[in-house]
Amino acid sequence: MRHRRLLTAVAASTLGLALAATPAVASAPSHSSGPTGTRSLAAVLTSDGDRFDHNWYDYDIVTEAVLAVLAAKPDSAVGVLTDGSVPLTAFIPNDRAFQVLAHDLTKRWPRSEEATFSALVDAVGVDAIEQVLLYHVVPGATITKKDALKANGATLTTAQGATIKVKVLSRWFGLVELKDQDPNDLNPVINPRAFDINKGNKQVAHGIVLVLRPLDL
């Protein structure tokens, strides 16, 4: 089954990645200076009360996923999201994106955010969730909207150890596609209205409309 292939593949991944040793960005814009704020992305994600709701277009499921991984594995590399002194860029899927992933894995549409989260954990387990989260994190670089719109053709190396390729579809409309490791499904795009979450800080996020897939599902 597909989720068994996912578990097999992530089991071969290096769980204890040394983020500082990973090249953050290849062929992408870089700057000698950048944001200096140290508010962490974890602080931003939990600022609305850390709960599921009925809004499918915010980021409750990714927040709960981060918390679940850290509860099960306190030393996980996902913990970098709690340290605002470490520069990074995260691409965070909205809740609807996770519902789509849950459907792809289980062939069922969960009716709530909580049911979606439970379906994903039941289907692939916490270790796989950890690897999916790390695939959404680019360590060592604060990539702002301005940088992203100039990064056509860039290859980003993630904390999971794989790469994402950037394709700027339209600088005018702010459309940026992220090509993941699954050739059969639609690639996520950055929501033009969700750039620069946590702007001014070393950790910045951009909302995306599908989940990045670290392998062929």
TIVOLUM-302266 format. One line per field, with one value per atom (N, C-alpha, C): residue in three letters; chain; x, y, z. Coordinates in Angstrom, 2 decimals, always signed. Example, Ala and Ser with C-alpha at 12.3 -4.5 7.8 and 13.67 -1.06 7.14 Angstrom:
<sites>
code	c(ala	ala	ala	ser	ser	ser)
unit	c(A	A	A	A	A	A)
px	c(+13.19	+12.30	+13.20	+12.85	+13.67	+12.90)
py	c(-5.69	-4.50	-3.30	-2.25	-1.06	+0.03)
pz	c(+7.80	+7.80	+7.80	+7.08	+7.14	+7.87)
</sites>
This chain:
<sites>
code	c(met	met	met	arg	arg	arg	his	his	his	arg	arg	arg	arg	arg	arg	leu	leu	leu	leu	leu	leu	thr	thr	thr	ala	ala	ala	val	val	val	ala	ala	ala	ala	ala	ala	ser	ser	ser	thr	thr	thr	leu	leu	leu	gly	gly	gly	leu	leu	leu	ala	ala	ala	leu	leu	leu	ala	ala	ala	ala	ala	ala	thr	thr	thr	pro	pro	pro	ala	ala	ala	val	val	val	ala	ala	ala	ser	ser	ser	ala	ala	ala	pro	pro	pro	ser	ser	ser	his	his	his	ser	ser	ser	ser	ser	ser	gly	gly	gly	pro	pro	pro	thr	thr	thr	gly	gly	gly	thr	thr	thr	arg	arg	arg	ser	ser	ser	leu	leu	leu	ala	ala	ala	ala	ala	ala	val	val	val	leu	leu	leu	thr	thr	thr	ser	ser	ser	asp	asp	asp	gly	gly	gly	asp	asp	asp	arg	arg	arg	phe	phe	phe	asp	asp	asp	his	his	his	asn	asn	asn	trp	trp	trp	tyr	tyr	tyr	asp	asp	asp	tyr	tyr	tyr	asp	asp	asp	ile	ile	ile	val	val	val	thr	thr	thr	glu	glu	glu	ala	ala	ala	val	val	val	leu	leu	leu	ala	ala	ala	val	val	val	leu	leu	leu	ala	ala	ala	ala	ala	ala	lys	lys	lys	pro	pro	pro	asp	asp	asp	ser	ser	ser	ala	ala	ala	val	val	val	gly	gly	gly	val	val	val	leu	leu	leu	thr	thr	thr	asp	asp	asp	gly	gly	gly	ser	ser	ser	val	val	val	pro	pro	pro	leu	leu	leu	thr	thr	thr	ala	ala	ala	phe	phe	phe	ile	ile	ile	pro	pro	pro	asn	asn	asn	asp	asp	asp	arg	arg	arg	ala	ala	ala	phe	phe	phe	gln	gln	gln	val	val	val	leu	leu	leu	ala	ala	ala	his	his	his	asp	asp	asp	leu	leu	leu	thr	thr	thr	lys	lys	lys	arg	arg	arg	trp	trp	trp	pro	pro	pro	arg	arg	arg	ser	ser	ser	glu	glu	glu	glu	glu	glu	ala	ala	ala	thr	thr	thr	phe	phe	phe	ser	ser	ser	ala	ala	ala	leu	leu	leu	val	val	val	asp	asp	asp	ala	ala	ala	val	val	val	gly	gly	gly	val	val	val	asp	asp	asp	ala	ala	ala	ile	ile	ile	glu	glu	glu	gln	gln	gln	val	val	val	leu	leu	leu	leu	leu	leu	tyr	tyr	tyr	his	his	his	val	val	val	val	val	val	pro	pro	pro	gly	gly	gly	ala	ala	ala	thr	thr	thr	ile	ile	ile	thr	thr	thr	lys	lys	lys	lys	lys	lys	asp	asp	asp	ala	ala	ala	leu	leu	leu	lys	lys	lys	ala	ala	ala	asn	asn	asn	gly	gly	gly	ala	ala	ala	thr	thr	thr	leu	leu	leu	thr	thr	thr	thr	thr	thr	ala	ala	ala	gln	gln	gln	gly	gly	gly	ala	ala	ala	thr	thr	thr	ile	ile	ile	lys	lys	lys	val	val	val	lys	lys	lys	val	val	val	leu	leu	leu	ser	ser	ser	arg	arg	arg	trp	trp	trp	phe	phe	phe	gly	gly	gly	leu	leu	leu	val	val	val	glu	glu	glu	leu	leu	leu	lys	lys	lys	asp	asp	asp	gln	gln	gln	asp	asp	asp	pro	pro	pro	asn	asn	asn	asp	asp	asp	leu	leu	leu	asn	asn	asn	pro	pro	pro	val	val	val	ile	ile	ile	asn	asn	asn	pro	pro	pro	arg	arg	arg	ala	ala	ala	phe	phe	phe	asp	asp	asp	ile	ile	ile	asn	asn	asn	lys	lys	lys	gly	gly	gly	asn	asn	asn	lys	lys	lys	gln	gln	gln	val	val	val	ala	ala	ala	his	his	his	gly	gly	gly	ile	ile	ile	val	val	val	leu	leu	leu	val	val	val	leu	leu	leu	arg	arg	arg	pro	pro	pro	leu	leu	leu	asp	asp	asp	leu	leu	leu)
unit	c(A	A	A	A	A	A	A	A	A	A	A	A	A	A	A	A	A	A	A	A	A	A	A	A	A	A	A	A	A	A	A	A	A	A	A	A	A	A	A	A	A	A	A	A	A	A	A	A	A	A	A	A	A	A	A	A	A	A	A	A	A	A	A	A	A	A	A	A	A	A	A	A	A	A	A	A	A	A	A	A	A	A	A	A	A	A	A	A	A	A	A	A	A	A	A	A	A	A	A	A	A	A	A	A	A	A	A	A	A	A	A	A	A	A	A	A	A	A	A	A	A	A	A	A	A	A	A	A	A	A	A	A	A	A	A	A	A	A	A	A	A	A	A	A	A	A	A	A	A	A	A	A	A	A	A	A	A	A	A	A	A	A	A	A	A	A	A	A	A	A	A	A	A	A	A	A	A	A	A	A	A	A	A	A	A	A	A	A	A	A	A	A	A	A	A	A	A	A	A	A	A	A	A	A	A	A	A	A	A	A	A	A	A	A	A	A	A	A	A	A	A	A	A	A	A	A	A	A	A	A	A	A	A	A	A	A	A	A	A	A	A	A	A	A	A	A	A	A	A	A	A	A	A	A	A	A	A	A	A	A	A	A	A	A	A	A	A	A	A	A	A	A	A	A	A	A	A	A	A	A	A	A	A	A	A	A	A	A	A	A	A	A	A	A	A	A	A	A	A	A	A	A	A	A	A	A	A	A	A	A	A	A	A	A	A	A	A	A	A	A	A	A	A	A	A	A	A	A	A	A	A	A	A	A	A	A	A	A	A	A	A	A	A	A	A	A	A	A	A	A	A	A	A	A	A	A	A	A	A	A	A	A	A	A	A	A	A	A	A	A	A	A	A	A	A	A	A	A	A	A	A	A	A	A	A	A	A	A	A	A	A	A	A	A	A	A	A	A	A	A	A	A	A	A	A	A	A	A	A	A	A	A	A	A	A	A	A	A	A	A	A	A	A	A	A	A	A	A	A	A	A	A	A	A	A	A	A	A	A	A	A	A	A	A	A	A	A	A	A	A	A	A	A	A	A	A	A	A	A	A	A	A	A	A	A	A	A	A	A	A	A	A	A	A	A	A	A	A	A	A	A	A	A	A	A	A	A	A	A	A	A	A	A	A	A	A	A	A	A	A	A	A	A	A	A	A	A	A	A	A	A	A	A	A	A	A	A	A	A	A	A	A	A	A	A	A	A	A	A	A	A	A	A	A	A	A	A	A	A	A	A	A	A	A	A	A	A	A	A	A	A	A	A	A	A	A	A	A	A	A	A	A	A	A	A	A	A	A	A	A	A	A	A	A	A	A	A	A	A	A	A	A	A	A	A	A	A	A	A	A	A	A	A	A	A	A	A	A	A	A	A	A	A	A	A	A	A	A	A	A	A	A	A	A	A	A	A	A	A	A	A	A	A	A	A	A	A	A	A	A	A	A	A	A	A	A	A	A	A	A	A	A	A	A	A	A	A	A	A	A	A)
px	c(+0.84	+0.00	+0.87	+0.28	+1.09	+1.66	+0.85	+1.40	+2.50	+2.49	+3.59	+4.87	+4.74	+5.92	+6.47	+5.57	+6.00	+6.79	+6.28	+6.98	+8.32	+8.39	+9.65	+10.68	+10.22	+11.15	+11.66	+10.76	+11.22	+12.08	+11.90	+12.74	+14.20	+14.43	+15.80	+16.39	+15.56	+16.04	+16.83	+17.68	+18.43	+17.60	+17.17	+16.27	+17.00	+18.27	+19.00	+19.81	+19.17	+19.91	+20.57	+21.80	+22.48	+22.16	+21.25	+20.76	+21.86	+22.79	+23.84	+24.73	+24.75	+25.62	+24.95	+23.66	+22.90	+22.94	+23.37	+23.31	+21.87	+21.57	+20.18	+19.61	+20.33	+19.79	+20.85	+20.49	+21.38	+20.77	+21.51	+21.08	+19.91	+19.80	+18.75	+19.37	+18.61	+19.17	+19.67	+20.75	+21.26	+21.65	+21.65	+21.95	+22.91	+23.76	+24.72	+24.05	+22.90	+22.16	+20.71	+19.99	+18.60	+17.85	+16.63	+15.82	+16.55	+16.32	+17.03	+16.10	+14.78	+13.85	+13.98	+13.68	+13.89	+12.60	+11.45	+10.21	+10.17	+9.89	+9.92	+8.61	+8.69	+7.48	+6.53	+7.07	+6.20	+5.34	+5.95	+5.19	+4.07	+4.34	+3.32	+2.21	+2.57	+1.58	+0.65	+1.15	+0.32	-0.34	-0.17	-0.66	-2.19	-2.87	-4.33	-5.01	-4.25	-4.85	-4.62	-3.90	-3.53	-4.76	-5.62	-6.82	-7.31	-8.05	-8.72	-9.94	-10.31	-11.50	-12.20	-13.04	-13.79	-13.27	-12.16	-11.56	-10.50	-10.80	-9.88	-8.69	-8.64	-7.60	-6.61	-6.58	-5.49	-4.58	-3.84	-2.72	-2.77	-3.96	-4.11	-3.49	-3.65	-3.16	-1.64	-0.98	+0.48	+0.97	+0.23	+0.60	+0.51	-0.62	-0.78	+0.23	+0.59	+1.59	+2.95	+3.34	+4.60	+4.56	+3.48	+3.37	+3.37	+2.71	+2.66	+4.04	+4.79	+6.13	+7.02	+6.96	+7.82	+7.42	+6.12	+5.68	+6.21	+6.20	+6.67	+8.19	+8.81	+10.26	+10.83	+11.04	+11.48	+12.78	+13.62	+14.88	+14.80	+13.59	+13.43	+13.98	+14.50	+14.97	+13.85	+12.59	+11.45	+11.50	+12.19	+12.31	+12.97	+13.64	+14.25	+13.20	+11.96	+10.88	+10.57	+11.07	+10.84	+11.98	+13.04	+14.23	+14.33	+13.79	+13.73	+15.07	+16.15	+17.47	+18.06	+17.44	+17.94	+17.21	+17.92	+17.25	+16.72	+15.52	+14.95	+13.73	+13.34	+12.11	+11.27	+9.99	+9.08	+7.94	+7.56	+6.39	+5.29	+4.24	+3.27	+1.95	+1.53	+0.27	-0.92	-1.96	-3.18	-3.91	-4.96	-5.66	-6.29	-6.81	-7.40	-6.37	-5.13	-4.07	-3.87	-3.94	-3.79	-5.00	-6.17	-7.36	-7.20	-6.65	-6.39	-5.39	-4.34	-3.36	-4.00	-4.82	-5.50	-6.37	-7.04	-7.87	-7.00	-5.87	-4.98	-4.47	-4.24	-3.70	-4.76	-5.97	-7.00	-8.21	-8.31	-9.47	-10.76	-10.63	-11.79	-11.56	-12.66	-12.58	-12.92	-11.96	-12.28	-13.14	-14.08	-15.04	-14.63	-13.56	-13.10	-11.59	-11.05	-9.59	-9.03	-9.71	-9.23	-9.25	-10.32	-10.41	-9.33	-9.03	-7.96	-6.62	-6.33	-5.07	-4.97	-6.03	-6.04	-5.86	-6.50	-6.38	-4.94	-4.26	-2.87	-1.95	-2.13	-1.30	-1.54	-2.81	-3.13	-2.56	-2.55	-2.12	-0.61	+0.15	+1.60	+2.45	+1.89	+2.66	+3.44	+3.89	+4.56	+5.90	+6.64	+7.94	+7.79	+6.79	+6.56	+6.09	+5.24	+4.79	+6.00	+6.93	+8.15	+8.90	+9.08	+9.83	+9.11	+7.80	+7.03	+7.21	+7.14	+7.34	+8.73	+9.75	+11.12	+11.32	+10.55	+10.63	+10.09	+9.34	+8.78	+9.66	+10.81	+11.68	+13.00	+13.36	+14.65	+15.51	+16.49	+17.28	+18.35	+18.70	+19.84	+19.57	+18.33	+18.03	+16.66	+16.60	+15.33	+14.92	+14.06	+13.67	+12.37	+12.45	+11.28	+10.51	+9.36	+8.58	+9.42	+10.13	+10.96	+12.00	+12.62	+13.60	+12.94	+11.78	+11.10	+10.72	+10.28	+9.84	+11.02	+12.24	+13.43	+14.14	+13.53	+14.23	+13.84	+13.36	+12.96	+14.15	+13.91	+14.96	+15.82	+15.61	+16.43	+16.08	+17.05	+16.84	+17.08	+16.11	+16.21	+16.45	+17.41	+17.67	+16.97	+16.17	+15.33	+15.99	+15.41	+15.92	+15.72	+14.89	+14.67	+15.75	+16.50	+17.60	+17.33	+16.08	+15.73	+15.65	+15.23	+15.22	+13.83	+13.64	+12.44	+12.93	+12.30	+12.65	+11.61	+12.10	+11.24	+10.96	+9.70	+9.31	+8.40	+8.85	+8.04	+7.10	+5.84	+4.84	+4.48	+4.46	+4.15	+4.65	+5.62	+6.07	+4.99	+4.24	+3.21	+2.10	+1.65	+0.58	+1.10	+2.42	+2.99	+2.76	+2.83	+2.58	+3.90	+4.14	+5.37	+5.01	+5.49	+5.25	+6.47	+6.21	+7.27	+7.16	+8.17	+8.15	+8.77	+7.94	+8.41	+8.87	+8.97	+9.53	+8.47	+7.21	+6.14	+5.77	+6.13	+5.90	+4.46	+3.63	+2.29	+1.18	+1.46	+0.43	+0.74	-0.26	-0.07	+0.97	+1.79	+2.76	+2.11	+2.51	+1.98	+2.41	+1.59	+1.97	+1.82	+2.60	+2.48	+1.22	+0.43	-0.74	-0.25	-0.60	-0.10	-0.46	-1.49	-1.90	-1.28	-0.39	+0.17	+1.70	+2.29	+3.74	+4.13	+5.38	+6.04	+5.31	+4.83	+4.31	+5.49	+5.34	+6.42	+7.48	+7.05	+7.96	+8.78	+10.03	+10.93	+11.74	+11.42	+12.13	+12.99	+13.92	+14.83	+14.10	+13.00	+12.19	+10.95	+10.81	+9.69	+8.99	+7.69	+6.92	+6.09	+5.76	+4.85	+3.79	+2.53	+1.45	+1.36	+1.15	+1.01	-0.31	-0.77	-2.13	-2.18	-1.05	-0.98	+0.23	+0.25	+1.37	+2.50	+3.71	+4.89	+5.15	+5.45	+5.62	+7.08	+7.72	+9.15	+9.47	+8.44	+8.65	+7.38	+7.48	+6.37	+5.31	+4.16	+3.07	+2.15)
py	c(-1.20	+0.00	+1.25	+2.38	+3.58	+4.08	+4.01	+4.53	+3.63	+2.32	+1.46	+1.83	+2.22	+2.68	+3.96	+4.81	+6.04	+5.72	+4.80	+4.44	+3.81	+2.96	+2.32	+3.34	+4.32	+5.32	+6.22	+6.67	+7.58	+6.86	+5.56	+4.82	+4.86	+5.03	+5.10	+6.49	+7.48	+8.85	+9.04	+10.03	+10.35	+11.24	+10.71	+11.46	+12.56	+12.35	+13.35	+14.27	+14.92	+15.80	+16.94	+17.23	+18.40	+19.56	+20.43	+21.48	+22.41	+22.67	+23.61	+23.07	+21.75	+21.15	+21.01	+21.35	+21.18	+22.47	+22.43	+23.63	+24.08	+25.31	+25.75	+26.00	+26.72	+27.12	+26.99	+26.40	+26.37	+27.19	+28.09	+28.92	+29.83	+30.23	+31.15	+32.45	+33.56	+34.83	+34.75	+35.42	+35.47	+36.90	+37.22	+38.58	+38.53	+39.52	+39.56	+39.93	+40.57	+40.90	+40.55	+40.39	+40.01	+40.36	+39.83	+40.11	+39.70	+40.42	+40.15	+39.74	+39.81	+39.43	+37.95	+37.59	+36.22	+35.54	+36.05	+35.33	+34.06	+32.93	+31.65	+31.41	+30.54	+30.17	+29.38	+28.61	+27.89	+28.86	+29.97	+30.98	+31.56	+31.77	+32.32	+31.30	+30.04	+29.02	+28.75	+28.88	+28.60	+29.85	+30.99	+32.25	+32.37	+31.53	+31.62	+30.66	+30.06	+29.22	+27.73	+27.31	+25.91	+25.00	+25.12	+24.29	+24.11	+23.03	+22.83	+23.74	+24.14	+24.97	+24.57	+25.45	+25.15	+25.91	+26.58	+27.32	+26.45	+25.95	+25.04	+25.75	+27.06	+27.80	+28.49	+28.04	+28.46	+27.26	+27.23	+26.29	+25.47	+25.03	+24.28	+22.88	+22.22	+20.84	+20.79	+21.70	+21.70	+22.03	+22.91	+23.24	+22.00	+21.28	+20.07	+19.00	+18.95	+17.97	+18.25	+19.52	+19.90	+19.53	+19.87	+19.57	+18.07	+17.30	+15.86	+15.23	+15.68	+15.16	+15.47	+16.71	+17.10	+16.40	+16.10	+15.36	+13.93	+13.33	+11.95	+11.85	+12.89	+12.86	+14.24	+14.50	+15.83	+16.31	+15.39	+15.77	+15.86	+15.82	+15.88	+17.18	+17.09	+18.29	+19.29	+18.85	+19.76	+20.84	+20.57	+21.54	+22.84	+22.86	+24.10	+25.20	+24.81	+25.79	+26.54	+26.07	+26.75	+27.69	+27.68	+28.49	+29.63	+30.77	+31.91	+32.52	+32.09	+32.61	+31.92	+30.82	+30.04	+30.46	+31.01	+31.41	+30.19	+30.31	+29.26	+29.81	+29.06	+29.35	+28.09	+28.23	+27.09	+27.35	+26.32	+26.39	+25.59	+26.28	+25.63	+25.41	+24.14	+23.84	+24.24	+24.74	+25.02	+23.71	+23.82	+22.62	+21.84	+22.57	+21.89	+21.04	+21.52	+20.75	+19.40	+19.38	+18.12	+17.22	+17.81	+17.00	+16.28	+17.00	+16.39	+15.24	+15.44	+14.38	+13.18	+13.43	+12.34	+11.54	+12.22	+11.52	+10.67	+11.22	+10.46	+9.18	+9.25	+8.10	+7.09	+7.57	+6.68	+6.49	+7.31	+7.28	+7.72	+8.43	+8.98	+10.47	+11.22	+12.65	+12.86	+13.13	+13.45	+14.71	+14.73	+15.83	+16.97	+16.79	+17.86	+17.90	+19.00	+19.11	+18.04	+17.82	+16.82	+15.43	+15.12	+13.81	+13.67	+14.76	+14.75	+14.44	+15.12	+14.89	+13.44	+12.94	+11.56	+10.56	+10.83	+9.94	+9.86	+11.00	+11.02	+10.28	+10.52	+9.83	+8.32	+7.91	+6.49	+5.86	+6.63	+6.08	+5.90	+6.86	+6.82	+6.86	+7.29	+7.32	+8.61	+8.80	+10.04	+10.21	+9.13	+9.25	+9.80	+9.33	+9.83	+11.28	+11.61	+13.00	+13.90	+13.43	+14.20	+14.48	+13.48	+13.67	+14.60	+14.50	+15.41	+16.85	+17.07	+18.42	+18.95	+18.12	+18.56	+18.88	+18.21	+18.49	+19.88	+20.46	+21.80	+22.91	+22.55	+23.52	+23.65	+24.88	+25.17	+25.87	+25.17	+25.75	+26.70	+27.65	+28.51	+29.69	+29.90	+31.01	+31.59	+32.90	+33.61	+34.09	+33.35	+33.65	+34.45	+35.73	+36.58	+36.47	+37.11	+37.15	+37.74	+38.81	+39.45	+38.47	+37.71	+36.70	+35.61	+35.13	+34.02	+34.38	+35.60	+36.02	+36.21	+36.19	+36.28	+34.93	+33.87	+32.60	+31.57	+32.00	+31.04	+30.14	+28.82	+27.87	+27.45	+28.06	+27.71	+26.33	+25.70	+24.43	+24.64	+24.28	+24.44	+23.08	+23.01	+21.79	+21.88	+20.87	+20.92	+20.24	+20.44	+19.80	+18.30	+17.80	+16.37	+15.74	+16.58	+16.10	+16.01	+16.24	+16.23	+17.66	+17.82	+19.15	+19.54	+20.84	+21.44	+22.38	+22.33	+23.25	+24.36	+25.56	+26.74	+27.16	+27.39	+27.92	+29.12	+30.28	+31.49	+31.56	+31.37	+31.38	+32.80	+33.71	+35.11	+35.99	+36.83	+37.79	+38.83	+39.17	+40.21	+39.78	+38.52	+38.03	+37.30	+37.21	+36.56	+35.06	+34.41	+32.97	+32.20	+31.39	+30.60	+29.14	+28.28	+26.85	+26.18	+25.18	+24.41	+22.97	+22.52	+21.17	+20.20	+19.24	+18.28	+16.98	+15.91	+14.65	+13.69	+14.13	+13.28	+13.77	+13.03	+13.51	+13.36	+12.66	+12.33	+13.26	+14.06	+14.92	+16.38	+17.22	+18.65	+19.18	+20.09	+20.73	+21.85	+22.02	+23.13	+24.48	+25.48	+26.87	+27.66	+28.72	+29.61	+30.45	+30.54	+31.42	+32.86	+33.60	+34.98	+35.88	+35.49	+36.27	+35.77	+34.80	+34.21	+34.18	+35.15	+35.31	+35.96	+35.73	+36.48	+36.43	+35.23	+35.05	+35.16	+35.97	+36.27	+37.19	+38.07	+39.00	+39.81	+40.03	+40.80	+39.95	+38.65	+37.73	+36.77	+36.11	+35.19	+33.96	+33.62	+32.50	+33.05	+32.72	+33.21	+32.03	+32.19	+31.11	+31.67	+30.79	+31.12	+30.02	+30.41	+29.44	+28.81	+27.50	+26.80	+26.03	+25.72	+25.19	+23.66	+22.99	+21.54	+21.14	+19.90	+19.41	+18.98	+19.43	+18.97	+17.51	+16.72	+15.28	+14.90	+14.33	+14.02	+12.79	+12.10	+10.95	+10.71	+9.77	+9.48	+8.67	+9.28	+8.56	+7.89)
pz	c(+0.00	+0.00	+0.00	-0.40	-0.58	+0.74	+1.82	+3.07	+3.61	+3.25	+3.65	+2.92	+1.63	+0.89	+1.52	+1.98	+2.63	+3.88	+4.70	+5.93	+5.64	+4.64	+4.28	+3.85	+3.07	+2.56	+3.67	+4.55	+5.59	+6.62	+6.76	+7.70	+7.30	+5.98	+5.49	+5.59	+5.97	+6.07	+7.36	+7.39	+8.59	+9.48	+10.63	+11.50	+12.25	+12.53	+13.32	+12.45	+11.49	+10.58	+11.34	+10.99	+11.54	+10.62	+11.07	+10.19	+9.72	+10.60	+10.22	+9.13	+8.97	+7.97	+6.61	+6.54	+5.30	+4.49	+3.22	+2.40	+2.27	+2.63	+2.69	+1.31	+0.48	-0.79	-1.87	-2.98	-4.13	-5.24	-5.79	-6.92	-6.57	-5.32	-4.90	-4.43	-4.41	-3.97	-2.54	-2.25	-0.89	-0.57	+0.72	+1.16	+2.33	+2.44	+3.53	+4.84	+4.79	+6.00	+5.78	+6.86	+6.73	+8.00	+8.15	+9.35	+10.62	+11.68	+12.94	+14.07	+13.86	+14.92	+15.26	+16.50	+16.95	+17.41	+17.01	+17.30	+16.46	+17.09	+16.40	+15.63	+14.64	+13.92	+14.81	+15.75	+16.67	+17.48	+17.89	+18.65	+17.80	+16.52	+15.62	+15.40	+15.15	+14.85	+16.02	+17.25	+18.42	+19.00	+18.35	+18.92	+18.91	+18.10	+18.04	+19.00	+19.90	+20.93	+20.76	+19.72	+19.57	+19.62	+18.61	+18.59	+17.16	+16.95	+15.68	+15.61	+14.40	+14.24	+12.95	+12.42	+11.21	+9.99	+10.15	+9.05	+8.39	+7.20	+6.51	+5.87	+5.98	+5.26	+6.20	+7.46	+8.33	+8.57	+9.67	+9.78	+11.08	+11.45	+12.69	+12.61	+11.48	+11.39	+11.40	+10.68	+10.73	+12.13	+12.84	+14.22	+15.10	+14.99	+15.80	+15.42	+14.15	+13.71	+14.37	+14.38	+15.02	+16.50	+17.19	+18.62	+18.88	+18.02	+18.21	+18.04	+17.04	+16.83	+18.02	+18.50	+19.62	+20.92	+21.06	+22.25	+22.22	+21.03	+20.90	+20.83	+20.27	+20.03	+20.40	+21.67	+22.11	+21.46	+21.01	+20.39	+18.87	+18.31	+16.86	+16.29	+15.08	+14.39	+14.12	+14.21	+14.08	+15.15	+16.25	+17.34	+16.93	+15.77	+15.30	+15.12	+14.89	+14.71	+15.99	+17.11	+18.39	+18.76	+17.98	+18.27	+17.26	+17.64	+16.72	+16.37	+17.02	+16.69	+15.46	+15.03	+13.90	+12.63	+11.64	+10.39	+9.64	+9.14	+8.29	+7.56	+6.54	+5.82	+5.82	+6.17	+6.16	+5.18	+4.47	+3.60	+4.32	+4.78	+5.65	+4.92	+4.80	+4.13	+4.99	+4.34	+5.10	+5.41	+6.20	+6.66	+5.51	+4.51	+3.36	+2.63	+2.58	+1.92	+2.60	+3.92	+4.63	+4.43	+4.27	+3.98	+2.63	+1.65	+0.34	+0.47	+1.25	+1.45	+2.14	+3.15	+3.84	+2.89	+1.99	+1.00	+0.07	-0.36	-1.25	-0.58	+0.73	+1.44	+1.86	+2.16	+2.72	+1.81	+0.77	-0.14	+0.55	+1.65	+2.35	+2.62	+2.67	+2.99	+4.46	+5.31	+6.70	+6.77	+7.70	+7.74	+8.66	+9.40	+10.30	+10.30	+10.82	+10.93	+11.86	+12.96	+13.92	+13.31	+12.56	+11.91	+10.84	+10.16	+9.15	+9.79	+10.88	+11.58	+12.06	+12.65	+13.15	+12.01	+10.86	+9.71	+9.22	+9.21	+8.75	+9.72	+11.01	+11.99	+11.93	+11.81	+11.73	+10.46	+9.37	+8.08	+8.00	+8.53	+8.31	+9.57	+10.69	+11.94	+12.14	+13.37	+13.76	+13.05	+12.83	+12.17	+10.75	+10.03	+8.68	+8.71	+9.68	+9.83	+10.07	+10.89	+11.16	+9.87	+9.05	+7.81	+6.83	+6.78	+5.93	+6.41	+7.71	+8.25	+7.90	+8.09	+7.80	+6.32	+5.47	+4.04	+3.70	+4.61	+4.39	+4.96	+5.52	+6.18	+5.42	+5.09	+4.46	+5.52	+6.11	+7.19	+6.67	+7.50	+7.21	+6.32	+5.90	+4.98	+5.26	+5.36	+5.50	+4.11	+3.45	+2.07	+2.10	+1.84	+1.87	+0.55	+0.50	-0.74	-1.87	-1.58	-2.59	-3.14	-2.25	-2.68	-3.51	-3.03	-3.70	-5.13	-5.34	-6.67	-7.63	-7.11	-7.94	-8.07	-7.54	-7.40	-8.45	-9.60	-10.63	-11.00	-10.94	-11.27	-10.10	-8.93	-7.76	-7.24	-6.60	-5.92	-4.43	-3.62	-2.18	-1.54	-0.63	+0.11	+1.46	+1.78	+2.97	+4.16	+5.33	+6.54	+6.51	+5.61	+5.47	+4.60	+3.86	+3.05	+1.57	+1.17	-0.25	-0.76	-1.99	-2.60	-3.10	-3.23	-3.83	-4.93	-6.07	-7.15	-7.25	-7.49	-7.51	-8.95	-9.25	-10.56	-10.33	-10.75	-10.62	-11.82	-11.58	-12.65	-13.06	-12.09	-12.39	-11.25	-11.54	-10.53	-10.29	-11.32	-11.21	-10.25	-10.38	-9.53	-8.29	-8.13	-6.96	-6.92	-8.08	-8.16	-8.23	-7.24	-7.16	-6.94	-7.84	-7.73	-7.10	-6.26	-5.62	-6.10	-6.82	-7.38	-6.39	-5.94	-4.93	-5.58	-4.78	-5.25	-5.79	-5.84	-6.37	-7.76	-8.82	-10.19	-10.67	-9.90	-10.39	-9.92	-8.92	-8.35	-8.62	-8.40	-8.59	-7.63	-8.11	-7.23	-6.43	-5.18	-4.40	-4.98	-4.75	-5.03	-3.74	-3.65	-2.50	-2.68	-1.64	-1.65	-1.73	-2.79	-2.93	-1.75	-0.99	+0.18	+1.48	+1.37	+2.59	+2.56	+1.89	+1.96	+3.29	+3.68	+4.75	+6.09	+6.46	+7.81	+8.78	+9.81	+10.77	+10.16	+9.29	+8.60	+9.60	+9.26	+10.11	+11.07	+11.09	+11.96	+11.14	+11.84	+11.15	+10.62	+11.27	+10.79	+10.09	+8.83	+8.04	+7.40	+7.16	+6.52	+5.39	+4.45	+3.37	+3.31	+3.25	+3.18	+1.81	+1.76	+0.49	+0.46	-0.76	-0.92	-1.03	-1.10	-1.06	-0.22	+0.23	+1.03	+0.11	+0.40	-0.33	+0.01	-1.01	-0.83	-1.05	-0.03	-0.14	-0.98	-1.47	-2.34	-3.15	-4.09	-4.99	-4.24	-3.99	-3.34	-4.35)
</sites>
